[in-house]
Amino acid sequence: MGGGGGGGPFGVRRPASSAIPVAAPRLLREVPIVPIDLRSDTSSTPDDEMREAMRRAAVGNDGFGEDPTVNRLQETAAARLGKEAALFVPSGTMANLVSMLTLCERGDGVVAGRNCHMLTFERGIPALAGIVPLVANDETGAPDPDEIRALLGRRSFVRPRVLAVENTHNFAGGVPLDFAQMATYAALARERDLKLYVDGARVFNAEVALGTPAAELCRDADVVSFCLSKGLSAPIGSLVVGGAKDMSRAREMRSLLGGQMRQAGVIAAAGMVALEKMIERLADDHRRAQRLAEGLRGLAGLGVEPPHTNMVRMHVARAGLDAQGFVKAMAARGVLVLHYSATVVRMCTYRDITDADIDATIAAVRETMAAG
Ligand SMILES: *Cc1c(COP(=O)(O)O)cnc(C)c1O
């Protein structure tokens, strides 16, 4: 099975616009099917309403603060998070770097979880900003408050300025931090005179999963960032949100990094649709992640963690098959997944992933685990 055109579980047809990703393994380019891409919700595509909004977007020069669509997006984002102002940036990575440059000076320290995206999948904070990471255990998704206290009590010439938390926590498997946990970090930050930063790339997944508004979860945060380009399905863009004074400095830092854009209303228009229409439907992604996990539970050699939001983490523990081998075997069956370590594989749901895709994925995993 696997390669047979419209037949079998991978005969799922995609819209013509959804071509095989350029980065697809060589193997996949030779197979006449469109893969099911569960690697990341960053593979989500803009829907027709977004494309139409982009076509019609009123634009101006955002370098002069004159793009009406960007301004509307920034105002909407600030209001949604209960903060004074917001800044539109090209990516979540730049949002994190701009935020740290806004809150720290070179040589200052940022207290964060060891596995946070900012320090594991990005490098700019130490490499470009000269900010020193001070890390605590965050295996569960929530950085250990006792370890943070110990870290802050240590004699050091690094001045800690920011406490950074990730909500939802990516590496731990999309773990949402609830209001009580967020309040603990807020109290810790206040007690130690630190700024509180929330990398909320997927903060609306937390909102939907917990039933607590993102504004409430981030009530005590000085600066928050979130991505439009993940579960919210926009093609490009993130927002940095916070106080007016911080956002004015953030604008300077964005310019320093070359992130100043011009008629960015074209992409901000998709972001408006993301904020207005794509938040509630994240519940569908969470439901599909649950269904995927349930379908895989009990398979020999596979430990499936109960999903928290739109991610399913699995431990591959079959003799002769590690996570990377599993990824390859799945790709050969037309399903793209991501290995996170030697034994951990991640699968992610988003708007383009249908119930039929979930069924096909379950079938592919069963075959992979059963294969000699
Ligand atoms: C994806 C992600 C980012 C970075 O966003 P990009 O738009 O991919 O640069 C930052 N933080 C977290 C927690 C993420 O998951």
The ligand as an ORCA input file, in Angstrom:
! r2SCAN-3c Opt
* xyz 0 1
  C       6.819     28.432     17.007
  C       7.245     29.031     18.285
  C       7.971     30.222     18.311
  C       8.560     30.830     17.054
  O       7.661     31.194     16.086
  P       8.114     31.313     14.552
  O       7.019     32.115     13.959
  O       8.183     29.913     14.048
  O       9.429     32.009     14.495
  C       8.251     30.772     19.536
  N       7.832     30.206     20.675
  C       7.121     29.068     20.692
  C       6.662     28.506     21.992
  C       6.821     28.435     19.506
  O       6.147     27.282     19.528
*
